[in-house]
Amino acid sequence: MSNCIDTISAEQTFVAPSLTWHNWLRAGKDLLVQDLVKLTDKIGEWSERDRARRHLMTSVDKRMLDDLAWSPATIIDEAVKPFWRE
């Protein structure tokens, strides 16, 4: 029976990167940038949703309702949703 250590070659061993303050700060900065990009995208999505709902509430007439096949109640239900809800 062979020893487990004999089955691992030197090329297969993993060396953990050095955990210096510089590496920690760089990783933290990268995570912060990613989170800020996600937040900016989400705020843009919310802003567009809010704008579309205000437009829906103010500029829909009878002809548009017929084209959409929506009732006035459906328009109101959609328009009063908070911007964060889909």
PyMOL Python script that loads the backbone (N, CA, C, O; Angstrom):
from pymol import cmd

cmd.read_pdbstr("""\
ATOM      1  N   MET A   1       0.854  -1.163   0.000  1.00  0.00           N
ATOM      2  CA  MET A   1       0.000   0.000   0.000  1.00  0.00           C
ATOM      3  C   MET A   1       0.904   1.231   0.000  1.00  0.00           C
ATOM      4  O   MET A   1       1.905   1.286   0.715  1.00  0.00           O
ATOM      5  N   SER A   2       0.531   2.212  -0.814  1.00  0.00           N
ATOM      6  CA  SER A   2       1.385   3.399  -0.901  1.00  0.00           C
ATOM      7  C   SER A   2       0.882   4.474   0.057  1.00  0.00           C
ATOM      8  O   SER A   2      -0.284   4.486   0.453  1.00  0.00           O
ATOM      9  N   ASN A   3       1.762   5.343   0.406  1.00  0.00           N
ATOM     10  CA  ASN A   3       1.455   6.464   1.285  1.00  0.00           C
ATOM     11  C   ASN A   3       0.765   7.558   0.474  1.00  0.00           C
ATOM     12  O   ASN A   3       1.127   7.769  -0.683  1.00  0.00           O
ATOM     13  N   CYS A   4      -0.203   8.251   1.033  1.00  0.00           N
ATOM     14  CA  CYS A   4      -0.930   9.310   0.323  1.00  0.00           C
ATOM     15  C   CYS A   4      -0.001  10.430  -0.135  1.00  0.00           C
ATOM     16  O   CYS A   4      -0.213  11.017  -1.196  1.00  0.00           O
ATOM     17  N   ILE A   5       0.994  10.719   0.633  1.00  0.00           N
ATOM     18  CA  ILE A   5       1.908  11.802   0.291  1.00  0.00           C
ATOM     19  C   ILE A   5       2.668  11.473  -0.988  1.00  0.00           C
ATOM     20  O   ILE A   5       3.028  12.381  -1.737  1.00  0.00           O
ATOM     21  N   ASP A   6       2.918  10.194  -1.252  1.00  0.00           N
ATOM     22  CA  ASP A   6       3.632   9.793  -2.458  1.00  0.00           C
ATOM     23  C   ASP A   6       2.822  10.051  -3.728  1.00  0.00           C
ATOM     24  O   ASP A   6       3.396  10.107  -4.815  1.00  0.00           O
ATOM     25  N   THR A   7       1.501  10.209  -3.615  1.00  0.00           N
ATOM     26  CA  THR A   7       0.659  10.368  -4.803  1.00  0.00           C
ATOM     27  C   THR A   7       0.551  11.805  -5.270  1.00  0.00           C
ATOM     28  O   THR A   7       0.003  12.050  -6.345  1.00  0.00           O
ATOM     29  N   ILE A   8       1.052  12.771  -4.503  1.00  0.00           N
ATOM     30  CA  ILE A   8       0.966  14.182  -4.863  1.00  0.00           C
ATOM     31  C   ILE A   8       2.337  14.654  -5.321  1.00  0.00           C
ATOM     32  O   ILE A   8       3.325  14.542  -4.596  1.00  0.00           O
ATOM     33  N   SER A   9       2.378  15.183  -6.539  1.00  0.00           N
ATOM     34  CA  SER A   9       3.661  15.684  -7.042  1.00  0.00           C
ATOM     35  C   SER A   9       3.848  17.128  -6.589  1.00  0.00           C
ATOM     36  O   SER A   9       2.909  17.768  -6.116  1.00  0.00           O
ATOM     37  N   ALA A  10       5.044  17.621  -6.736  1.00  0.00           N
ATOM     38  CA  ALA A  10       5.356  18.996  -6.317  1.00  0.00           C
ATOM     39  C   ALA A  10       4.587  20.012  -7.141  1.00  0.00           C
ATOM     40  O   ALA A  10       4.259  21.087  -6.637  1.00  0.00           O
ATOM     41  N   GLU A  11       4.287  19.698  -8.409  1.00  0.00           N
ATOM     42  CA  GLU A  11       3.555  20.629  -9.269  1.00  0.00           C
ATOM     43  C   GLU A  11       2.095  20.780  -8.854  1.00  0.00           C
ATOM     44  O   GLU A  11       1.467  21.791  -9.168  1.00  0.00           O
ATOM     45  N   GLN A  12       1.546  19.788  -8.153  1.00  0.00           N
ATOM     46  CA  GLN A  12       0.136  19.800  -7.791  1.00  0.00           C
ATOM     47  C   GLN A  12      -0.137  20.495  -6.465  1.00  0.00           C
ATOM     48  O   GLN A  12      -1.296  20.717  -6.114  1.00  0.00           O
ATOM     49  N   THR A  13       0.889  20.837  -5.738  1.00  0.00           N
ATOM     50  CA  THR A  13       0.664  21.464  -4.444  1.00  0.00           C
ATOM     51  C   THR A  13       0.219  22.902  -4.639  1.00  0.00           C
ATOM     52  O   THR A  13       0.659  23.576  -5.571  1.00  0.00           O
ATOM     53  N   PHE A  14      -0.636  23.360  -3.776  1.00  0.00           N
ATOM     54  CA  PHE A  14      -1.181  24.712  -3.846  1.00  0.00           C
ATOM     55  C   PHE A  14      -0.498  25.579  -2.806  1.00  0.00           C
ATOM     56  O   PHE A  14      -0.389  25.214  -1.635  1.00  0.00           O
ATOM     57  N   VAL A  15      -0.051  26.714  -3.253  1.00  0.00           N
ATOM     58  CA  VAL A  15       0.560  27.667  -2.336  1.00  0.00           C
ATOM     59  C   VAL A  15      -0.394  28.850  -2.225  1.00  0.00           C
ATOM     60  O   VAL A  15      -0.691  29.502  -3.226  1.00  0.00           O
ATOM     61  N   ALA A  16      -0.867  29.130  -1.036  1.00  0.00           N
ATOM     62  CA  ALA A  16      -1.793  30.238  -0.826  1.00  0.00           C
ATOM     63  C   ALA A  16      -1.069  31.563  -1.068  1.00  0.00           C
ATOM     64  O   ALA A  16       0.096  31.714  -0.699  1.00  0.00           O
ATOM     65  N   PRO A  17      -1.766  32.531  -1.695  1.00  0.00           N
ATOM     66  CA  PRO A  17      -1.131  33.832  -1.896  1.00  0.00           C
ATOM     67  C   PRO A  17      -0.860  34.509  -0.561  1.00  0.00           C
ATOM     68  O   PRO A  17      -1.529  34.253   0.441  1.00  0.00           O
ATOM     69  N   SER A  18       0.110  35.352  -0.579  1.00  0.00           N
ATOM     70  CA  SER A  18       0.480  36.067   0.636  1.00  0.00           C
ATOM     71  C   SER A  18      -0.640  37.023   1.037  1.00  0.00           C
ATOM     72  O   SER A  18      -1.108  37.805   0.210  1.00  0.00           O
ATOM     73  N   LEU A  19      -1.066  36.972   2.268  1.00  0.00           N
ATOM     74  CA  LEU A  19      -2.147  37.815   2.747  1.00  0.00           C
ATOM     75  C   LEU A  19      -1.562  39.082   3.367  1.00  0.00           C
ATOM     76  O   LEU A  19      -1.528  39.244   4.587  1.00  0.00           O
ATOM     77  N   THR A  20      -1.110  39.961   2.502  1.00  0.00           N
ATOM     78  CA  THR A  20      -0.554  41.227   2.969  1.00  0.00           C
ATOM     79  C   THR A  20      -1.661  42.263   3.004  1.00  0.00           C
ATOM     80  O   THR A  20      -2.738  42.056   2.445  1.00  0.00           O
ATOM     81  N   TRP A  21      -1.387  43.391   3.671  1.00  0.00           N
ATOM     82  CA  TRP A  21      -2.366  44.483   3.702  1.00  0.00           C
ATOM     83  C   TRP A  21      -2.657  44.971   2.300  1.00  0.00           C
ATOM     84  O   TRP A  21      -3.797  45.314   1.987  1.00  0.00           O
ATOM     85  N   HIS A  22      -1.652  45.007   1.460  1.00  0.00           N
ATOM     86  CA  HIS A  22      -1.843  45.455   0.082  1.00  0.00           C
ATOM     87  C   HIS A  22      -2.828  44.542  -0.653  1.00  0.00           C
ATOM     88  O   HIS A  22      -3.710  45.022  -1.365  1.00  0.00           O
ATOM     89  N   ASN A  23      -2.675  43.222  -0.477  1.00  0.00           N
ATOM     90  CA  ASN A  23      -3.599  42.283  -1.128  1.00  0.00           C
ATOM     91  C   ASN A  23      -5.016  42.412  -0.574  1.00  0.00           C
ATOM     92  O   ASN A  23      -5.992  42.354  -1.323  1.00  0.00           O
ATOM     93  N   TRP A  24      -5.119  42.587   0.743  1.00  0.00           N
ATOM     94  CA  TRP A  24      -6.447  42.774   1.359  1.00  0.00           C
ATOM     95  C   TRP A  24      -7.116  44.038   0.837  1.00  0.00           C
ATOM     96  O   TRP A  24      -8.298  44.020   0.495  1.00  0.00           O
ATOM     97  N   LEU A  25      -6.373  45.129   0.775  1.00  0.00           N
ATOM     98  CA  LEU A  25      -6.938  46.394   0.300  1.00  0.00           C
ATOM     99  C   LEU A  25      -7.347  46.314  -1.155  1.00  0.00           C
ATOM    100  O   LEU A  25      -8.397  46.830  -1.538  1.00  0.00           O
ATOM    101  N   ARG A  26      -6.526  45.671  -1.970  1.00  0.00           N
ATOM    102  CA  ARG A  26      -6.862  45.540  -3.389  1.00  0.00           C
ATOM    103  C   ARG A  26      -8.131  44.704  -3.561  1.00  0.00           C
ATOM    104  O   ARG A  26      -9.006  45.058  -4.352  1.00  0.00           O
ATOM    105  N   ALA A  27      -8.231  43.602  -2.827  1.00  0.00           N
ATOM    106  CA  ALA A  27      -9.427  42.761  -2.909  1.00  0.00           C
ATOM    107  C   ALA A  27     -10.657  43.519  -2.421  1.00  0.00           C
ATOM    108  O   ALA A  27     -11.728  43.427  -3.021  1.00  0.00           O
ATOM    109  N   GLY A  28     -10.499  44.267  -1.331  1.00  0.00           N
ATOM    110  CA  GLY A  28     -11.616  45.061  -0.820  1.00  0.00           C
ATOM    111  C   GLY A  28     -12.049  46.130  -1.801  1.00  0.00           C
ATOM    112  O   GLY A  28     -13.244  46.365  -1.980  1.00  0.00           O
ATOM    113  N   LYS A  29     -11.092  46.776  -2.434  1.00  0.00           N
ATOM    114  CA  LYS A  29     -11.410  47.815  -3.424  1.00  0.00           C
ATOM    115  C   LYS A  29     -12.152  47.200  -4.611  1.00  0.00           C
ATOM    116  O   LYS A  29     -13.122  47.777  -5.104  1.00  0.00           O
ATOM    117  N   ASP A  30     -11.701  46.037  -5.066  1.00  0.00           N
ATOM    118  CA  ASP A  30     -12.362  45.372  -6.188  1.00  0.00           C
ATOM    119  C   ASP A  30     -13.807  45.009  -5.839  1.00  0.00           C
ATOM    120  O   ASP A  30     -14.707  45.181  -6.661  1.00  0.00           O
ATOM    121  N   LEU A  31     -14.025  44.509  -4.630  1.00  0.00           N
ATOM    122  CA  LEU A  31     -15.383  44.171  -4.197  1.00  0.00           C
ATOM    123  C   LEU A  31     -16.250  45.417  -4.082  1.00  0.00           C
ATOM    124  O   LEU A  31     -17.426  45.391  -4.445  1.00  0.00           O
ATOM    125  N   LEU A  32     -15.682  46.496  -3.583  1.00  0.00           N
ATOM    126  CA  LEU A  32     -16.421  47.750  -3.450  1.00  0.00           C
ATOM    127  C   LEU A  32     -16.826  48.285  -4.820  1.00  0.00           C
ATOM    128  O   LEU A  32     -17.957  48.735  -5.001  1.00  0.00           O
ATOM    129  N   VAL A  33     -15.917  48.239  -5.774  1.00  0.00           N
ATOM    130  CA  VAL A  33     -16.231  48.706  -7.128  1.00  0.00           C
ATOM    131  C   VAL A  33     -17.352  47.864  -7.728  1.00  0.00           C
ATOM    132  O   VAL A  33     -18.274  48.404  -8.340  1.00  0.00           O
ATOM    133  N   GLN A  34     -17.280  46.552  -7.558  1.00  0.00           N
ATOM    134  CA  GLN A  34     -18.337  45.678  -8.084  1.00  0.00           C
ATOM    135  C   GLN A  34     -19.685  46.014  -7.455  1.00  0.00           C
ATOM    136  O   GLN A  34     -20.699  46.073  -8.150  1.00  0.00           O
ATOM    137  N   ASP A  35     -19.699  46.233  -6.150  1.00  0.00           N
ATOM    138  CA  ASP A  35     -20.950  46.567  -5.461  1.00  0.00           C
ATOM    139  C   ASP A  35     -21.483  47.922  -5.912  1.00  0.00           C
ATOM    140  O   ASP A  35     -22.695  48.086  -6.056  1.00  0.00           O
ATOM    141  N   LEU A  36     -20.610  48.885  -6.136  1.00  0.00           N
ATOM    142  CA  LEU A  36     -21.053  50.201  -6.600  1.00  0.00           C
ATOM    143  C   LEU A  36     -21.632  50.135  -8.014  1.00  0.00           C
ATOM    144  O   LEU A  36     -22.596  50.834  -8.325  1.00  0.00           O
ATOM    145  N   VAL A  37     -21.054  49.307  -8.856  1.00  0.00           N
ATOM    146  CA  VAL A  37     -21.596  49.128 -10.206  1.00  0.00           C
ATOM    147  C   VAL A  37     -22.990  48.501 -10.131  1.00  0.00           C
ATOM    148  O   VAL A  37     -23.908  48.934 -10.829  1.00  0.00           O
ATOM    149  N   LYS A  38     -23.144  47.487  -9.288  1.00  0.00           N
ATOM    150  CA  LYS A  38     -24.459  46.849  -9.124  1.00  0.00           C
ATOM    151  C   LYS A  38     -25.484  47.845  -8.583  1.00  0.00           C
ATOM    152  O   LYS A  38     -26.626  47.878  -9.042  1.00  0.00           O
ATOM    153  N   LEU A  39     -25.075  48.651  -7.611  1.00  0.00           N
ATOM    154  CA  LEU A  39     -25.980  49.642  -7.030  1.00  0.00           C
ATOM    155  C   LEU A  39     -26.386  50.686  -8.067  1.00  0.00           C
ATOM    156  O   LEU A  39     -27.555  51.063  -8.151  1.00  0.00           O
ATOM    157  N   THR A  40     -25.430  51.145  -8.843  1.00  0.00           N
ATOM    158  CA  THR A  40     -25.730  52.126  -9.890  1.00  0.00           C
ATOM    159  C   THR A  40     -26.707  51.549 -10.908  1.00  0.00           C
ATOM    160  O   THR A  40     -27.642  52.232 -11.327  1.00  0.00           O
ATOM    161  N   ASP A  41     -26.501  50.305 -11.304  1.00  0.00           N
ATOM    162  CA  ASP A  41     -27.423  49.654 -12.238  1.00  0.00           C
ATOM    163  C   ASP A  41     -28.820  49.545 -11.641  1.00  0.00           C
ATOM    164  O   ASP A  41     -29.812  49.789 -12.327  1.00  0.00           O
ATOM    165  N   LYS A  42     -28.898  49.179 -10.363  1.00  0.00           N
ATOM    166  CA  LYS A  42     -30.199  49.023  -9.706  1.00  0.00           C
ATOM    167  C   LYS A  42     -30.921  50.366  -9.603  1.00  0.00           C
ATOM    168  O   LYS A  42     -32.129  50.439  -9.828  1.00  0.00           O
ATOM    169  N   ILE A  43     -30.190  51.427  -9.265  1.00  0.00           N
ATOM    170  CA  ILE A  43     -30.800  52.754  -9.179  1.00  0.00           C
ATOM    171  C   ILE A  43     -31.312  53.192 -10.547  1.00  0.00           C
ATOM    172  O   ILE A  43     -32.385  53.787 -10.643  1.00  0.00           O
ATOM    173  N   GLY A  44     -30.560  52.903 -11.599  1.00  0.00           N
ATOM    174  CA  GLY A  44     -31.017  53.209 -12.953  1.00  0.00           C
ATOM    175  C   GLY A  44     -32.282  52.450 -13.313  1.00  0.00           C
ATOM    176  O   GLY A  44     -33.193  53.004 -13.928  1.00  0.00           O
ATOM    177  N   GLU A  45     -32.335  51.183 -12.931  1.00  0.00           N
ATOM    178  CA  GLU A  45     -33.530  50.364 -13.174  1.00  0.00           C
ATOM    179  C   GLU A  45     -34.732  50.930 -12.434  1.00  0.00           C
ATOM    180  O   GLU A  45     -35.821  51.038 -12.999  1.00  0.00           O
ATOM    181  N   TRP A  46     -34.534  51.295 -11.162  1.00  0.00           N
ATOM    182  CA  TRP A  46     -35.633  51.867 -10.376  1.00  0.00           C
ATOM    183  C   TRP A  46     -36.105  53.198 -10.962  1.00  0.00           C
ATOM    184  O   TRP A  46     -37.304  53.471 -11.019  1.00  0.00           O
ATOM    185  N   SER A  47     -35.162  54.011 -11.390  1.00  0.00           N
ATOM    186  CA  SER A  47     -35.504  55.315 -11.954  1.00  0.00           C
ATOM    187  C   SER A  47     -36.338  55.154 -13.224  1.00  0.00           C
ATOM    188  O   SER A  47     -37.332  55.854 -13.415  1.00  0.00           O
ATOM    189  N   GLU A  48     -35.931  54.239 -14.079  1.00  0.00           N
ATOM    190  CA  GLU A  48     -36.673  53.990 -15.320  1.00  0.00           C
ATOM    191  C   GLU A  48     -38.069  53.447 -15.024  1.00  0.00           C
ATOM    192  O   GLU A  48     -39.043  53.830 -15.673  1.00  0.00           O
ATOM    193  N   ARG A  49     -38.158  52.555 -14.042  1.00  0.00           N
ATOM    194  CA  ARG A  49     -39.453  51.996 -13.673  1.00  0.00           C
ATOM    195  C   ARG A  49     -40.384  53.089 -13.136  1.00  0.00           C
ATOM    196  O   ARG A  49     -41.566  53.126 -13.477  1.00  0.00           O
ATOM    197  N   ASP A  50     -39.845  53.976 -12.294  1.00  0.00           N
ATOM    198  CA  ASP A  50     -40.635  55.073 -11.741  1.00  0.00           C
ATOM    199  C   ASP A  50     -41.104  56.024 -12.850  1.00  0.00           C
ATOM    200  O   ASP A  50     -42.259  56.451 -12.868  1.00  0.00           O
ATOM    201  N   ARG A  51     -40.193  56.347 -13.769  1.00  0.00           N
ATOM    202  CA  ARG A  51     -40.545  57.233 -14.879  1.00  0.00           C
ATOM    203  C   ARG A  51     -41.639  56.612 -15.745  1.00  0.00           C
ATOM    204  O   ARG A  51     -42.584  57.295 -16.139  1.00  0.00           O
ATOM    205  N   ALA A  52     -41.511  55.315 -16.043  1.00  0.00           N
ATOM    206  CA  ALA A  52     -42.500  54.641 -16.877  1.00  0.00           C
ATOM    207  C   ALA A  52     -43.869  54.595 -16.196  1.00  0.00           C
ATOM    208  O   ALA A  52     -44.899  54.734 -16.857  1.00  0.00           O
ATOM    209  N   ARG A  53     -43.879  54.403 -14.888  1.00  0.00           N
ATOM    210  CA  ARG A  53     -45.158  54.346 -14.173  1.00  0.00           C
ATOM    211  C   ARG A  53     -45.816  55.723 -14.102  1.00  0.00           C
ATOM    212  O   ARG A  53     -47.036  55.833 -14.224  1.00  0.00           O
ATOM    213  N   ARG A  54     -45.021  56.769 -13.906  1.00  0.00           N
ATOM    214  CA  ARG A  54     -45.600  58.120 -13.917  1.00  0.00           C
ATOM    215  C   ARG A  54     -46.152  58.457 -15.294  1.00  0.00           C
ATOM    216  O   ARG A  54     -47.214  59.068 -15.413  1.00  0.00           O
ATOM    217  N   HIS A  55     -45.434  58.060 -16.325  1.00  0.00           N
ATOM    218  CA  HIS A  55     -45.895  58.288 -17.696  1.00  0.00           C
ATOM    219  C   HIS A  55     -47.186  57.510 -17.958  1.00  0.00           C
ATOM    220  O   HIS A  55     -48.112  58.031 -18.580  1.00  0.00           O
ATOM    221  N   LEU A  56     -47.244  56.295 -17.495  1.00  0.00           N
ATOM    222  CA  LEU A  56     -48.430  55.468 -17.658  1.00  0.00           C
ATOM    223  C   LEU A  56     -49.642  56.119 -17.003  1.00  0.00           C
ATOM    224  O   LEU A  56     -50.736  56.122 -17.566  1.00  0.00           O
ATOM    225  N   MET A  57     -49.440  56.663 -15.820  1.00  0.00           N
ATOM    226  CA  MET A  57     -50.543  57.263 -15.065  1.00  0.00           C
ATOM    227  C   MET A  57     -51.046  58.554 -15.716  1.00  0.00           C
ATOM    228  O   MET A  57     -52.239  58.853 -15.660  1.00  0.00           O
ATOM    229  N   THR A  58     -50.153  59.306 -16.321  1.00  0.00           N
ATOM    230  CA  THR A  58     -50.552  60.633 -16.818  1.00  0.00           C
ATOM    231  C   THR A  58     -50.929  60.677 -18.284  1.00  0.00           C
ATOM    232  O   THR A  58     -51.647  61.590 -18.692  1.00  0.00           O
ATOM    233  N   SER A  59     -50.482  59.736 -19.092  1.00  0.00           N
ATOM    234  CA  SER A  59     -50.677  59.917 -20.528  1.00  0.00           C
ATOM    235  C   SER A  59     -51.417  58.786 -21.228  1.00  0.00           C
ATOM    236  O   SER A  59     -51.373  58.691 -22.454  1.00  0.00           O
ATOM    237  N   VAL A  60     -52.087  57.940 -20.485  1.00  0.00           N
ATOM    238  CA  VAL A  60     -52.845  56.859 -21.117  1.00  0.00           C
ATOM    239  C   VAL A  60     -54.278  57.328 -21.341  1.00  0.00           C
ATOM    240  O   VAL A  60     -54.959  57.784 -20.423  1.00  0.00           O
ATOM    241  N   ASP A  61     -54.712  57.198 -22.597  1.00  0.00           N
ATOM    242  CA  ASP A  61     -56.096  57.558 -22.911  1.00  0.00           C
ATOM    243  C   ASP A  61     -56.875  56.288 -23.281  1.00  0.00           C
ATOM    244  O   ASP A  61     -56.335  55.182 -23.243  1.00  0.00           O
ATOM    245  N   LYS A  62     -58.131  56.464 -23.631  1.00  0.00           N
ATOM    246  CA  LYS A  62     -59.023  55.332 -23.917  1.00  0.00           C
ATOM    247  C   LYS A  62     -58.489  54.483 -25.065  1.00  0.00           C
ATOM    248  O   LYS A  62     -58.555  53.255 -25.010  1.00  0.00           O
ATOM    249  N   ARG A  63     -57.964  55.122 -26.098  1.00  0.00           N
ATOM    250  CA  ARG A  63     -57.449  54.382 -27.253  1.00  0.00           C
ATOM    251  C   ARG A  63     -56.253  53.509 -26.854  1.00  0.00           C
ATOM    252  O   ARG A  63     -56.133  52.365 -27.293  1.00  0.00           O
ATOM    253  N   MET A  64     -55.378  54.061 -26.021  1.00  0.00           N
ATOM    254  CA  MET A  64     -54.218  53.295 -25.571  1.00  0.00           C
ATOM    255  C   MET A  64     -54.644  52.131 -24.686  1.00  0.00           C
ATOM    256  O   MET A  64     -54.069  51.046 -24.764  1.00  0.00           O
ATOM    257  N   LEU A  65     -55.647  52.354 -23.848  1.00  0.00           N
ATOM    258  CA  LEU A  65     -56.161  51.261 -23.016  1.00  0.00           C
ATOM    259  C   LEU A  65     -56.674  50.116 -23.880  1.00  0.00           C
ATOM    260  O   LEU A  65     -56.443  48.944 -23.581  1.00  0.00           O
ATOM    261  N   ASP A  66     -57.375  50.470 -24.956  1.00  0.00           N
ATOM    262  CA  ASP A  66     -57.882  49.437 -25.864  1.00  0.00           C
ATOM    263  C   ASP A  66     -56.729  48.694 -26.541  1.00  0.00           C
ATOM    264  O   ASP A  66     -56.785  47.476 -26.707  1.00  0.00           O
ATOM    265  N   ASP A  67     -55.681  49.432 -26.934  1.00  0.00           N
ATOM    266  CA  ASP A  67     -54.516  48.797 -27.567  1.00  0.00           C
ATOM    267  C   ASP A  67     -53.809  47.847 -26.596  1.00  0.00           C
ATOM    268  O   ASP A  67     -53.371  46.766 -26.990  1.00  0.00           O
ATOM    269  N   LEU A  68     -53.700  48.249 -25.338  1.00  0.00           N
ATOM    270  CA  LEU A  68     -53.027  47.428 -24.341  1.00  0.00           C
ATOM    271  C   LEU A  68     -53.904  46.297 -23.813  1.00  0.00           C
ATOM    272  O   LEU A  68     -53.412  45.336 -23.221  1.00  0.00           O
ATOM    273  N   ALA A  69     -55.198  46.425 -24.036  1.00  0.00           N
ATOM    274  CA  ALA A  69     -56.195  45.489 -23.500  1.00  0.00           C
ATOM    275  C   ALA A  69     -56.145  45.486 -21.972  1.00  0.00           C
ATOM    276  O   ALA A  69     -56.265  44.440 -21.334  1.00  0.00           O
ATOM    277  N   TRP A  70     -55.967  46.673 -21.404  1.00  0.00           N
ATOM    278  CA  TRP A  70     -55.960  46.859 -19.953  1.00  0.00           C
ATOM    279  C   TRP A  70     -57.167  47.687 -19.551  1.00  0.00           C
ATOM    280  O   TRP A  70     -57.662  48.517 -20.315  1.00  0.00           O
ATOM    281  N   SER A  71     -57.620  47.443 -18.348  1.00  0.00           N
ATOM    282  CA  SER A  71     -58.703  48.268 -17.805  1.00  0.00           C
ATOM    283  C   SER A  71     -58.079  49.440 -17.052  1.00  0.00           C
ATOM    284  O   SER A  71     -56.898  49.399 -16.708  1.00  0.00           O
ATOM    285  N   PRO A  72     -58.868  50.485 -16.794  1.00  0.00           N
ATOM    286  CA  PRO A  72     -58.338  51.590 -15.984  1.00  0.00           C
ATOM    287  C   PRO A  72     -57.842  51.123 -14.609  1.00  0.00           C
ATOM    288  O   PRO A  72     -56.866  51.663 -14.088  1.00  0.00           O
ATOM    289  N   ALA A  73     -58.501  50.136 -14.026  1.00  0.00           N
ATOM    290  CA  ALA A  73     -58.073  49.616 -12.723  1.00  0.00           C
ATOM    291  C   ALA A  73     -56.695  48.962 -12.814  1.00  0.00           C
ATOM    292  O   ALA A  73     -55.883  49.090 -11.898  1.00  0.00           O
ATOM    293  N   THR A  74     -56.436  48.270 -13.908  1.00  0.00           N
ATOM    294  CA  THR A  74     -55.127  47.647 -14.098  1.00  0.00           C
ATOM    295  C   THR A  74     -54.039  48.705 -14.215  1.00  0.00           C
ATOM    296  O   THR A  74     -52.951  48.547 -13.660  1.00  0.00           O
ATOM    297  N   ILE A  75     -54.331  49.778 -14.933  1.00  0.00           N
ATOM    298  CA  ILE A  75     -53.377  50.893 -15.064  1.00  0.00           C
ATOM    299  C   ILE A  75     -53.076  51.490 -13.686  1.00  0.00           C
ATOM    300  O   ILE A  75     -51.917  51.737 -13.351  1.00  0.00           O
ATOM    301  N   ILE A  76     -54.099  51.714 -12.913  1.00  0.00           N
ATOM    302  CA  ILE A  76     -53.908  52.302 -11.580  1.00  0.00           C
ATOM    303  C   ILE A  76     -53.116  51.352 -10.694  1.00  0.00           C
ATOM    304  O   ILE A  76     -52.207  51.778  -9.982  1.00  0.00           O
ATOM    305  N   ASP A  77     -53.460  50.055 -10.733  1.00  0.00           N
ATOM    306  CA  ASP A  77     -52.719  49.073  -9.931  1.00  0.00           C
ATOM    307  C   ASP A  77     -51.235  49.077 -10.282  1.00  0.00           C
ATOM    308  O   ASP A  77     -50.383  48.993  -9.398  1.00  0.00           O
ATOM    309  N   GLU A  78     -50.935  49.173 -11.557  1.00  0.00           N
ATOM    310  CA  GLU A  78     -49.533  49.180 -11.995  1.00  0.00           C
ATOM    311  C   GLU A  78     -48.853  50.498 -11.632  1.00  0.00           C
ATOM    312  O   GLU A  78     -47.695  50.504 -11.213  1.00  0.00           O
ATOM    313  N   ALA A  79     -49.555  51.595 -11.787  1.00  0.00           N
ATOM    314  CA  ALA A  79     -48.953  52.916 -11.576  1.00  0.00           C
ATOM    315  C   ALA A  79     -48.673  53.216 -10.107  1.00  0.00           C
ATOM    316  O   ALA A  79     -47.765  53.991  -9.807  1.00  0.00           O
ATOM    317  N   VAL A  80     -49.417  52.632  -9.201  1.00  0.00           N
ATOM    318  CA  VAL A  80     -49.207  52.940  -7.786  1.00  0.00           C
ATOM    319  C   VAL A  80     -48.213  52.004  -7.097  1.00  0.00           C
ATOM    320  O   VAL A  80     -47.934  52.166  -5.909  1.00  0.00           O
ATOM    321  N   LYS A  81     -47.684  51.038  -7.825  1.00  0.00           N
ATOM    322  CA  LYS A  81     -46.666  50.154  -7.247  1.00  0.00           C
ATOM    323  C   LYS A  81     -45.429  50.968  -6.891  1.00  0.00           C
ATOM    324  O   LYS A  81     -45.092  51.912  -7.606  1.00  0.00           O
ATOM    325  N   PRO A  82     -44.756  50.630  -5.817  1.00  0.00           N
ATOM    326  CA  PRO A  82     -43.487  51.297  -5.493  1.00  0.00           C
ATOM    327  C   PRO A  82     -42.440  50.982  -6.568  1.00  0.00           C
ATOM    328  O   PRO A  82     -42.501  49.941  -7.222  1.00  0.00           O
ATOM    329  N   PHE A  83     -41.505  51.876  -6.733  1.00  0.00           N
ATOM    330  CA  PHE A  83     -40.503  51.725  -7.804  1.00  0.00           C
ATOM    331  C   PHE A  83     -39.642  50.472  -7.655  1.00  0.00           C
ATOM    332  O   PHE A  83     -39.074  50.000  -8.640  1.00  0.00           O
ATOM    333  N   TRP A  84     -39.537  49.932  -6.459  1.00  0.00           N
ATOM    334  CA  TRP A  84     -38.667  48.768  -6.269  1.00  0.00           C
ATOM    335  C   TRP A  84     -39.353  47.452  -6.597  1.00  0.00           C
ATOM    336  O   TRP A  84     -38.699  46.410  -6.645  1.00  0.00           O
ATOM    337  N   ARG A  85     -40.667  47.484  -6.824  1.00  0.00           N
ATOM    338  CA  ARG A  85     -41.385  46.255  -7.193  1.00  0.00           C
ATOM    339  C   ARG A  85     -41.502  46.148  -8.694  1.00  0.00           C
ATOM    340  O   ARG A  85     -41.706  47.139  -9.396  1.00  0.00           O
ATOM    341  N   GLU A  86     -41.367  44.915  -9.176  1.00  0.00           N
ATOM    342  CA  GLU A  86     -41.523  44.695 -10.622  1.00  0.00           C
ATOM    343  C   GLU A  86     -42.963  44.593 -10.996  1.00  0.00           C
ATOM    344  O   GLU A  86     -43.285  44.408 -12.169  1.00  0.00           O
TER     345      GLU A  86
END
""", "prot")
cmd.dss("prot")
cmd.show_as("cartoon", "prot")
cmd.util.cbc("prot")
cmd.orient("prot")
